[in-house]
Amino acid sequence: MIAHLPMYDVPANSAAHRRLWQSFRDHLPNAPNFTPPGADLMVDWLNPELYLSQTCGLPYRAALHGQVQLIATPDNQIPNCPPGYYCSVLLARQGAAPDLAANDFSLAYNERLSQSGWAAPQSIGLTGAKRLQTGGHAASARAVLEGRADLAAVDALTWHFLTRDWDKAAGLEICATTPATPTLPYITALGRNAATLREALRQAILSIGPKDRETLQIFGLTEISAEAYLKLPLPPSP
């Protein structure tokens, strides 16, 4: 079976992620061990052996709806966002923010199936005259710092982790913020008992203790409907 939490498993979070999963297994002893993500997460997410993972809102509405079940959505307590919602920050080099109204800038984004990296800036008209696909949010931030792009779209939780873990984050500044949208949901394959997984995950989050919850920035679960994800438009392809 496939069980992983790939979206925010940066090195500083790995130990807390493993303690969260151990706590989850304490509540569901038959749950599988953590498995490493495959080379293509979409393949993992569509596998009928999927036990639990976390996806992004754009892949969910573009390809996964009807193929997987929503379990719940984490409450990451993102500033100025309702529980279970997040936003993107648009990052520029300190003192070098481009003219957003002119749209004459290069935009770094992680990938085309990213709500926060691609769809969110499109929703407020920030398309960029040039675009650079980097493969990851941290790579997008680095591209801006190194002058390979003028602007990067990075989700607010990743930005929190970058300011915590990356000593060069101070070289960047936020020049715009996107509207709040439902954050990255936990999913399971069709046919599994999503309610049982939801309750075990809820109890696991409560059991790991405040230090691990703060490390992971996971403070509880919310239930956000599929319709709330699906009502967001699909962005044009880069």
Backbone as CSV, one residue per row, in Angstrom:
resi,resn,N_x,N_y,N_z,CA_x,CA_y,CA_z,C_x,C_y,C_z
1,MET,0.826,-1.199,0.000,0.000,0.000,0.000,0.861,1.250,0.000
2,ILE,0.292,2.331,-0.469,1.014,3.599,-0.591,0.554,4.536,0.524
3,ALA,1.502,5.017,1.306,1.190,5.940,2.401,2.337,6.937,2.518
4,HIS,2.091,8.182,2.162,3.123,9.194,2.304,2.502,10.572,2.437
5,LEU,3.308,11.504,2.915,2.919,12.908,3.045,4.006,13.723,2.343
6,PRO,3.953,13.789,1.017,5.097,14.286,0.255,5.184,15.800,0.114
7,MET,4.127,16.528,0.420,4.069,17.916,-0.010,4.969,18.863,0.778
8,TYR,5.146,18.621,2.055,5.973,19.515,2.874,7.002,18.728,3.681
9,ASP,7.497,17.627,3.122,8.445,16.793,3.859,9.868,17.290,3.635
10,VAL,10.106,18.551,4.019,11.457,19.105,3.966,12.275,18.496,5.107
11,PRO,13.606,18.536,5.028,14.417,17.874,6.051,14.067,18.253,7.482
12,ALA,13.797,19.525,7.743,13.499,19.950,9.118,12.177,19.397,9.628
13,ASN,11.336,18.896,8.722,10.034,18.358,9.113,9.999,16.834,9.176
14,SER,11.034,16.189,8.688,10.968,14.736,8.501,10.709,13.981,9.798
15,ALA,11.424,14.323,10.872,11.247,13.591,12.130,9.836,13.774,12.675
16,ALA,9.312,15.000,12.600,7.952,15.247,13.085,6.931,14.527,12.215
17,HIS,7.166,14.462,10.905,6.269,13.713,10.028,6.232,12.238,10.424
18,ARG,7.390,11.686,10.730,7.429,10.269,11.112,6.738,10.034,12.451
19,ARG,6.876,10.972,13.379,6.160,10.830,14.651,4.654,10.957,14.445
20,LEU,4.255,11.824,13.528,2.830,11.927,13.214,2.317,10.606,12.665
21,TRP,3.090,9.990,11.775,2.625,8.729,11.196,2.623,7.608,12.232
22,GLN,3.592,7.607,13.129,3.582,6.597,14.188,2.364,6.773,15.083
23,SER,2.030,8.019,15.388,0.827,8.279,16.184,-0.417,7.835,15.434
24,PHE,-0.437,8.055,14.127,-1.556,7.591,13.295,-1.688,6.070,13.388
25,ARG,-0.558,5.361,13.325,-0.585,3.895,13.405,-0.955,3.418,14.805
26,ASP,-0.668,4.238,15.817,-1.111,3.882,17.164,-2.639,3.835,17.236
27,HIS,-3.290,4.700,16.455,-4.748,4.722,16.436,-5.328,3.742,15.420
28,LEU,-4.543,3.395,14.393,-4.960,2.405,13.391,-3.811,1.405,13.212
29,PRO,-3.721,0.410,14.077,-2.574,-0.502,14.059,-2.360,-1.225,12.739
30,ASN,-3.405,-1.376,11.929,-3.245,-2.061,10.654,-2.785,-1.139,9.531
31,ALA,-2.569,0.129,9.846,-2.094,1.059,8.819,-0.696,0.651,8.357
32,PRO,-0.374,0.885,7.095,0.952,0.490,6.582,2.043,1.416,7.088
33,ASN,3.274,1.016,6.891,4.411,1.894,7.129,4.440,2.997,6.075
34,PHE,5.133,4.082,6.396,5.390,5.129,5.409,6.081,4.513,4.199
35,THR,5.730,4.953,3.010,6.398,4.525,1.786,6.983,5.750,1.092
36,PRO,8.128,5.621,0.435,8.684,6.783,-0.270,7.821,7.140,-1.468
37,PRO,7.675,8.420,-1.773,6.913,8.799,-2.969,7.563,8.256,-4.228
38,GLY,6.721,7.894,-5.198,7.245,7.458,-6.482,7.752,8.632,-7.298
39,ALA,8.327,8.323,-8.447,8.866,9.374,-9.306,7.765,10.278,-9.841
40,ASP,6.556,9.743,-9.980,5.412,10.501,-10.488,4.291,10.405,-9.453
41,LEU,4.048,11.506,-8.735,3.033,11.471,-7.686,1.643,11.181,-8.242
42,MET,1.362,11.619,-9.454,0.042,11.347,-10.025,-0.198,9.840,-10.138
43,VAL,0.835,9.098,-10.480,0.716,7.633,-10.552,0.383,7.081,-9.167
44,ASP,1.055,7.573,-8.135,0.758,7.137,-6.766,-0.678,7.472,-6.393
45,TRP,-1.099,8.698,-6.675,-2.431,9.147,-6.260,-3.543,8.360,-6.949
46,LEU,-3.314,7.905,-8.165,-4.330,7.157,-8.910,-4.250,5.652,-8.675
47,ASN,-3.246,5.212,-7.919,-3.081,3.790,-7.662,-4.171,3.299,-6.709
48,PRO,-4.867,2.211,-7.026,-5.893,1.695,-6.105,-5.328,1.246,-4.763
49,GLU,-3.993,1.128,-4.662,-3.356,0.779,-3.396,-3.092,2.012,-2.526
50,LEU,-3.536,3.189,-2.962,-3.305,4.401,-2.175,-4.056,4.306,-0.845
51,TYR,-3.304,4.418,0.234,-3.893,4.390,1.582,-4.106,5.811,2.090
52,LEU,-3.077,6.645,2.007,-3.206,8.033,2.423,-2.069,8.837,1.817
53,SER,-2.408,10.000,1.297,-1.409,10.938,0.801,-2.012,12.331,0.862
54,GLN,-1.237,13.299,0.416,-1.699,14.680,0.337,-1.457,15.170,-1.073
55,THR,-2.471,15.780,-1.658,-2.349,16.303,-3.007,-2.566,17.807,-2.976
56,CYS,-2.613,18.401,-4.154,-2.830,19.844,-4.309,-4.207,20.043,-4.932
57,GLY,-4.796,21.207,-4.705,-6.137,21.458,-5.204,-6.265,21.390,-6.707
58,LEU,-5.238,21.838,-7.441,-5.317,21.814,-8.905,-5.259,20.392,-9.464
59,PRO,-4.327,19.534,-9.060,-4.402,18.145,-9.516,-5.713,17.474,-9.142
60,TYR,-6.264,17.839,-7.962,-7.520,17.222,-7.556,-8.626,17.555,-8.544
61,ARG,-8.773,18.835,-8.875,-9.895,19.175,-9.750,-9.609,18.865,-11.219
62,ALA,-8.322,18.816,-11.592,-7.981,18.548,-12.990,-7.988,17.067,-13.330
63,ALA,-7.651,16.197,-12.364,-7.454,14.789,-12.718,-7.940,13.789,-11.677
64,LEU,-8.021,14.176,-10.400,-8.251,13.182,-9.344,-9.701,13.089,-8.881
65,HIS,-10.489,14.154,-9.109,-11.878,14.112,-8.655,-12.606,12.928,-9.301
66,GLY,-13.285,12.148,-8.467,-13.973,10.956,-8.944,-13.093,9.725,-8.981
67,GLN,-11.779,9.928,-8.833,-10.832,8.811,-8.843,-10.288,8.521,-7.450
68,VAL,-10.422,9.479,-6.525,-9.968,9.323,-5.141,-11.039,9.902,-4.227
69,GLN,-10.882,9.684,-2.921,-11.755,10.278,-1.916,-10.996,11.341,-1.133
70,LEU,-11.677,12.433,-0.837,-11.143,13.390,0.116,-11.279,12.815,1.517
71,ILE,-10.224,12.945,2.321,-10.283,12.554,3.730,-10.591,13.783,4.581
72,ALA,-9.762,14.796,4.462,-9.916,16.034,5.222,-8.873,17.005,4.699
73,THR,-8.926,18.230,5.219,-7.977,19.275,4.846,-7.316,19.784,6.116
74,PRO,-5.997,19.943,6.127,-5.331,20.420,7.347,-5.615,21.891,7.614
75,ASP,-5.636,22.234,8.879,-5.683,23.632,9.292,-4.250,24.045,9.609
76,ASN,-3.638,24.805,8.715,-2.250,25.248,8.886,-2.147,26.624,9.525
77,GLN,-3.285,27.208,9.871,-3.327,28.538,10.498,-2.506,29.552,9.703
78,ILE,-2.842,29.668,8.424,-2.200,30.652,7.557,-2.784,32.028,7.876
79,PRO,-1.955,33.021,8.142,-2.469,34.350,8.467,-3.433,34.881,7.402
80,ASN,-4.525,35.478,7.877,-5.529,36.112,7.015,-6.284,35.124,6.129
81,CYS,-6.253,33.838,6.486,-6.989,32.818,5.739,-7.888,32.050,6.708
82,PRO,-9.097,31.649,6.276,-9.936,30.814,7.138,-9.283,29.455,7.393
83,PRO,-9.722,28.733,8.423,-9.185,27.382,8.667,-9.338,26.505,7.426
84,GLY,-8.266,25.811,7.076,-8.296,24.939,5.911,-8.031,25.645,4.599
85,TYR,-7.727,26.927,4.646,-7.433,27.691,3.433,-6.001,28.225,3.493
86,TYR,-5.477,28.537,2.323,-4.138,29.114,2.228,-4.103,30.086,1.056
87,CYS,-2.959,30.685,0.844,-2.799,31.623,-0.268,-1.371,31.500,-0.775
88,SER,-1.085,32.239,-1.819,0.279,32.299,-2.339,0.849,33.683,-2.084
89,VAL,2.155,33.732,-1.921,2.862,35.005,-1.856,3.684,35.143,-3.127
90,LEU,3.733,36.355,-3.646,4.542,36.644,-4.821,5.818,37.306,-4.345
91,LEU,6.933,36.645,-4.602,8.221,37.055,-4.058,9.078,37.727,-5.111
92,ALA,9.739,38.807,-4.707,10.713,39.496,-5.542,11.979,39.708,-4.724
93,ARG,13.055,40.050,-5.393,14.271,40.401,-4.659,14.025,41.677,-3.854
94,GLN,14.640,41.733,-2.693,14.488,42.917,-1.852,14.824,44.185,-2.639
95,GLY,13.863,45.127,-2.654,14.082,46.398,-3.324,14.007,46.356,-4.828
96,ALA,13.586,45.217,-5.401,13.572,45.081,-6.862,12.245,44.520,-7.364
97,ALA,11.153,44.853,-6.696,9.846,44.348,-7.117,9.491,44.896,-8.492
98,PRO,9.051,44.052,-9.421,8.685,44.544,-10.757,7.346,45.273,-10.729
99,ASP,7.056,45.938,-11.808,5.764,46.604,-11.975,4.733,45.539,-12.322
100,LEU,3.929,45.157,-11.346,2.977,44.067,-11.562,1.905,44.469,-12.558
101,ALA,1.511,45.736,-12.579,0.465,46.180,-13.493,0.905,46.047,-14.951
102,ALA,2.181,46.270,-15.195,2.686,46.174,-16.564,2.795,44.732,-17.035
103,ASN,2.907,43.820,-16.089,3.019,42.386,-16.385,4.258,42.074,-17.230
104,ASP,5.223,42.977,-17.227,6.428,42.794,-18.034,7.555,42.269,-17.151
105,PHE,7.381,41.034,-16.697,8.370,40.428,-15.814,8.442,38.937,-16.115
106,SER,9.466,38.293,-15.610,9.579,36.841,-15.737,9.070,36.202,-14.452
107,LEU,8.224,35.215,-14.603,7.585,34.539,-13.472,8.154,33.138,-13.307
108,ALA,8.666,32.848,-12.115,9.097,31.489,-11.788,7.952,30.767,-11.093
109,TYR,7.673,29.554,-11.533,6.615,28.749,-10.926,7.104,27.313,-10.862
110,ASN,6.524,26.555,-9.938,7.044,25.198,-9.751,6.617,24.235,-10.855
111,GLU,5.309,24.173,-11.144,4.839,23.294,-12.207,3.435,23.708,-12.616
112,ARG,3.005,23.221,-13.778,1.733,23.666,-14.345,0.535,23.145,-13.564
113,LEU,0.668,22.032,-12.835,-0.436,21.496,-12.040,-0.281,21.897,-10.576
114,SER,0.043,23.148,-10.342,0.188,23.661,-8.980,-0.821,24.775,-8.771
115,GLN,-1.679,24.616,-7.774,-2.625,25.677,-7.454,-1.894,26.943,-7.010
116,SER,-0.969,26.787,-6.083,-0.308,27.957,-5.516,0.758,28.538,-6.433
117,GLY,1.444,27.690,-7.188,2.546,28.166,-8.007,2.133,28.678,-9.373
118,TRP,1.043,28.117,-9.917,0.626,28.505,-11.263,-0.794,29.083,-11.298
119,ALA,-1.779,28.365,-10.758,-3.165,28.828,-10.883,-3.412,30.116,-10.105
120,ALA,-2.851,30.228,-8.889,-3.132,31.391,-8.041,-2.665,32.697,-8.675
121,PRO,-1.419,32.788,-9.178,-1.046,34.045,-9.828,-1.864,34.336,-11.086
122,GLN,-2.247,33.271,-11.822,-3.090,33.493,-12.995,-4.424,34.120,-12.601
123,SER,-4.929,33.739,-11.415,-6.248,34.217,-10.986,-6.270,35.716,-10.737
124,ILE,-5.107,36.321,-10.506,-5.067,37.778,-10.304,-4.324,38.468,-11.452
125,GLY,-4.218,37.767,-12.572,-3.678,38.367,-13.780,-2.182,38.453,-13.864
126,LEU,-1.465,37.765,-12.978,0.000,37.807,-13.010,0.518,36.635,-13.833
127,THR,0.571,36.847,-15.143,0.987,35.779,-16.047,2.464,35.866,-16.400
128,GLY,3.010,37.066,-16.384,4.406,37.247,-16.734,4.630,37.243,-18.239
129,ALA,5.530,38.096,-18.695,5.886,38.103,-20.114,6.744,36.887,-20.464
130,LYS,7.520,36.415,-19.471,8.308,35.199,-19.618,8.034,34.309,-18.409
131,ARG,8.218,33.005,-18.572,7.949,32.074,-17.484,9.076,31.063,-17.384
132,LEU,9.371,30.705,-16.151,10.422,29.725,-15.875,9.847,28.643,-14.975
133,GLN,9.768,27.422,-15.487,9.314,26.299,-14.664,10.517,25.733,-13.925
134,THR,10.419,25.662,-12.587,11.581,25.292,-11.776,11.503,23.895,-11.185
135,GLY,10.299,23.329,-11.058,10.147,22.011,-10.464,9.883,22.009,-8.970
136,GLY,9.946,23.189,-8.311,9.681,23.228,-6.867,9.586,24.660,-6.381
137,HIS,8.821,24.876,-5.300,8.653,26.224,-4.772,9.985,26.825,-4.307
138,ALA,10.770,26.033,-3.579,12.056,26.548,-3.108,12.952,26.905,-4.287
139,ALA,12.890,26.112,-5.355,13.678,26.408,-6.547,13.212,27.700,-7.209
140,SER,11.902,27.977,-7.155,11.385,29.229,-7.710,11.911,30.420,-6.920
141,ALA,11.881,30.313,-5.584,12.412,31.389,-4.748,13.895,31.605,-5.031
142,ARG,14.629,30.530,-5.204,16.066,30.639,-5.481,16.310,31.293,-6.841
143,ALA,15.454,30.984,-7.824,15.606,31.576,-9.155,15.466,33.093,-9.100
144,VAL,14.550,33.577,-8.247,14.382,35.021,-8.097,15.606,35.620,-7.403
145,LEU,16.036,34.991,-6.346,17.185,35.518,-5.609,18.422,35.583,-6.497
146,GLU,18.577,34.616,-7.386,19.749,34.555,-8.256,19.589,35.382,-9.526
147,GLY,18.435,36.043,-9.693,18.236,36.902,-10.850,17.800,36.199,-12.109
148,ARG,17.424,34.937,-12.018,16.961,34.208,-13.200,15.482,34.448,-13.463
149,ALA,14.771,35.039,-12.516,13.367,35.422,-12.673,13.126,36.651,-11.809
150,ASP,12.076,37.389,-12.145,11.758,38.602,-11.396,10.774,38.353,-10.265
151,LEU,9.951,37.334,-10.415,8.857,37.088,-9.474,8.665,35.590,-9.329
152,ALA,8.322,35.141,-8.131,8.033,33.724,-7.896,6.726,33.600,-7.134
153,ALA,5.914,32.649,-7.542,4.667,32.336,-6.837,4.921,31.137,-5.939
154,VAL,4.800,31.364,-4.629,5.129,30.338,-3.632,4.003,30.288,-2.614
155,ASP,3.571,29.097,-2.247,2.478,29.037,-1.274,2.959,29.512,0.102
156,ALA,2.014,30.050,0.872,2.362,30.723,2.125,3.004,29.775,3.133
157,LEU,2.629,28.499,3.112,3.222,27.565,4.064,4.672,27.275,3.692
158,THR,4.936,27.089,2.397,6.326,26.919,1.963,7.154,28.142,2.326
159,TRP,6.590,29.330,2.146,7.323,30.549,2.495,7.633,30.571,3.990
160,HIS,6.691,30.115,4.807,6.956,30.017,6.254,8.151,29.111,6.508
161,PHE,8.192,27.953,5.851,9.301,27.027,6.063,10.615,27.597,5.511
162,LEU,10.551,28.309,4.401,11.768,28.908,3.854,12.321,29.973,4.803
163,THR,11.463,30.805,5.359,11.961,31.823,6.289,12.510,31.192,7.561
164,ARG,12.024,30.002,7.897,12.528,29.283,9.074,13.856,28.593,8.796
165,ASP,14.009,28.014,7.593,15.107,27.088,7.328,16.189,27.628,6.397
166,TRP,15.894,28.672,5.628,16.806,29.106,4.570,17.400,30.458,4.941
167,ASP,18.705,30.518,5.103,19.333,31.748,5.579,19.315,32.869,4.542
168,LYS,18.984,32.554,3.296,18.943,33.588,2.260,17.538,34.114,1.992
169,ALA,16.557,33.630,2.750,15.182,34.085,2.532,15.033,35.582,2.760
170,ALA,15.873,36.154,3.611,15.796,37.592,3.883,16.097,38.438,2.658
171,GLY,16.666,37.835,1.622,16.933,38.556,0.394,15.723,38.724,-0.495
172,LEU,14.585,38.187,-0.054,13.342,38.266,-0.822,12.302,39.055,-0.047
173,GLU,11.337,39.620,-0.771,10.236,40.333,-0.144,8.931,39.961,-0.824
174,ILE,7.844,40.041,-0.066,6.512,39.777,-0.605,5.998,41.056,-1.261
175,CYS,5.610,40.961,-2.529,5.076,42.144,-3.206,3.603,41.995,-3.577
176,ALA,3.028,40.816,-3.370,1.589,40.620,-3.585,1.186,39.314,-2.910
177,THR,-0.097,39.189,-2.600,-0.665,37.978,-2.003,-1.950,37.637,-2.756
178,THR,-2.163,36.369,-3.021,-3.357,35.952,-3.768,-4.531,35.703,-2.814
179,PRO,-5.749,35.655,-3.335,-6.899,35.309,-2.489,-6.768,33.902,-1.913
180,ALA,-7.444,33.674,-0.795,-7.397,32.369,-0.133,-8.193,31.336,-0.929
181,THR,-7.650,30.131,-0.995,-8.329,28.990,-1.611,-8.139,27.774,-0.705
182,PRO,-8.964,26.723,-0.869,-8.791,25.531,-0.026,-7.388,24.957,-0.150
183,THR,-6.822,24.594,0.981,-5.440,24.122,0.980,-5.356,22.649,0.572
184,LEU,-4.170,22.091,0.654,-3.881,20.771,0.081,-4.572,19.664,0.873
185,PRO,-5.480,18.906,0.252,-6.255,17.908,0.999,-5.542,16.566,1.124
186,TYR,-5.891,15.846,2.181,-5.487,14.448,2.307,-6.482,13.596,1.524
187,ILE,-5.966,12.573,0.844,-6.804,11.739,-0.011,-6.519,10.266,0.227
188,THR,-7.471,9.430,-0.206,-7.304,7.981,-0.189,-7.995,7.412,-1.414
189,ALA,-7.725,6.145,-1.710,-8.339,5.496,-2.862,-9.829,5.288,-2.634
190,LEU,-10.548,5.163,-3.721,-11.964,4.797,-3.636,-12.094,3.442,-2.944
191,GLY,-13.143,3.313,-2.162,-13.400,2.040,-1.492,-12.856,1.950,-0.087
192,ARG,-11.958,2.862,0.302,-11.472,2.857,1.677,-12.405,3.663,2.564
193,ASN,-12.301,3.436,3.866,-13.160,4.129,4.825,-12.526,5.477,5.166
194,ALA,-12.925,6.507,4.444,-12.332,7.832,4.635,-12.635,8.382,6.023
195,ALA,-13.807,8.075,6.564,-14.169,8.590,7.892,-13.247,8.016,8.968
196,THR,-12.907,6.745,8.858,-11.996,6.124,9.822,-10.605,6.741,9.724
197,LEU,-10.133,6.950,8.508,-8.826,7.578,8.315,-8.836,9.005,8.848
198,ARG,-9.933,9.710,8.627,-10.035,11.097,9.101,-9.929,11.159,10.615
199,GLU,-10.642,10.302,11.305,-10.634,10.348,12.768,-9.271,9.945,13.321
200,ALA,-8.642,8.937,12.720,-7.308,8.539,13.178,-6.293,9.657,12.952
201,LEU,-6.403,10.346,11.822,-5.487,11.446,11.544,-5.739,12.611,12.492
202,ARG,-6.997,12.871,12.787,-7.330,13.937,13.736,-6.730,13.645,15.107
203,GLN,-6.875,12.417,15.563,-6.333,12.040,16.862,-4.807,12.049,16.859
204,ALA,-4.215,11.659,15.741,-2.749,11.661,15.647,-2.207,13.078,15.759
205,ILE,-2.861,14.023,15.106,-2.410,15.421,15.173,-2.470,15.930,16.606
206,LEU,-3.523,15.570,17.314,-3.662,15.998,18.706,-2.625,15.319,19.602
207,SER,-2.188,14.116,19.220,-1.320,13.320,20.091,0.156,13.665,19.974
208,ILE,0.584,14.273,18.875,2.029,14.445,18.683,2.606,15.565,19.555
209,GLY,1.771,16.423,20.106,2.269,17.460,20.993,2.480,18.780,20.275
210,PRO,2.489,19.868,21.031,2.540,21.202,20.427,3.809,21.493,19.643
211,LYS,4.944,20.950,20.070,6.189,21.250,19.353,6.160,20.684,17.941
212,ASP,5.716,19.428,17.786,5.633,18.839,16.450,4.541,19.498,15.623
213,ARG,3.440,19.858,16.233,2.389,20.557,15.484,2.912,21.890,14.956
214,GLU,3.694,22.585,15.766,4.252,23.860,15.320,5.300,23.644,14.234
215,THR,6.101,22.594,14.370,7.096,22.296,13.341,6.424,22.063,12.006
216,LEU,5.358,21.258,12.003,4.656,20.917,10.772,3.639,21.972,10.368
217,GLN,3.306,22.886,11.296,2.241,23.865,11.072,0.922,23.162,10.717
218,ILE,0.633,22.092,11.452,-0.645,21.388,11.330,-1.300,21.422,12.698
219,PHE,-2.448,22.064,12.789,-3.072,22.289,14.089,-4.447,21.632,14.218
220,GLY,-4.873,20.947,13.192,-6.162,20.271,13.230,-6.608,19.960,11.813
221,LEU,-7.836,19.473,11.708,-8.412,19.131,10.407,-9.710,19.890,10.196
222,THR,-9.991,20.183,8.951,-11.283,20.725,8.559,-11.831,19.837,7.445
223,GLU,-13.117,19.911,7.234,-13.741,19.173,6.134,-14.235,20.183,5.110
224,ILE,-13.595,20.195,3.967,-13.936,21.097,2.875,-14.476,20.243,1.728
225,SER,-15.605,20.635,1.199,-16.288,19.818,0.198,-15.524,19.781,-1.119
226,ALA,-15.802,18.733,-1.883,-15.233,18.659,-3.232,-15.659,19.860,-4.057
227,GLU,-16.895,20.316,-3.850,-17.408,21.445,-4.632,-16.580,22.711,-4.410
228,ALA,-16.066,22.895,-3.186,-15.251,24.081,-2.903,-13.959,24.061,-3.708
229,TYR,-13.407,22.874,-3.938,-12.225,22.759,-4.782,-12.586,22.915,-6.256
230,LEU,-13.686,22.278,-6.657,-14.023,22.213,-8.074,-14.528,23.528,-8.637
231,LYS,-15.007,24.425,-7.790,-15.546,25.684,-8.315,-14.456,26.629,-8.810
232,LEU,-13.206,26.355,-8.449,-12.107,27.188,-8.940,-11.823,26.831,-10.403
233,PRO,-11.592,27.816,-11.256,-11.361,27.515,-12.680,-10.020,26.835,-12.907
234,LEU,-9.961,26.054,-13.973,-8.685,25.489,-14.393,-7.911,26.567,-15.147
235,PRO,-6.661,26.790,-14.787,-5.889,27.861,-15.442,-5.454,27.426,-16.834
236,PRO,-5.123,28.382,-17.703,-4.532,28.013,-18.986,-3.170,27.375,-18.769
237,SER,-2.785,26.541,-19.706,-1.474,25.907,-19.599,-0.372,26.925,-19.850
238,PRO,0.755,26.798,-19.161,1.890,27.682,-19.468,2.337,27.594,-20.905
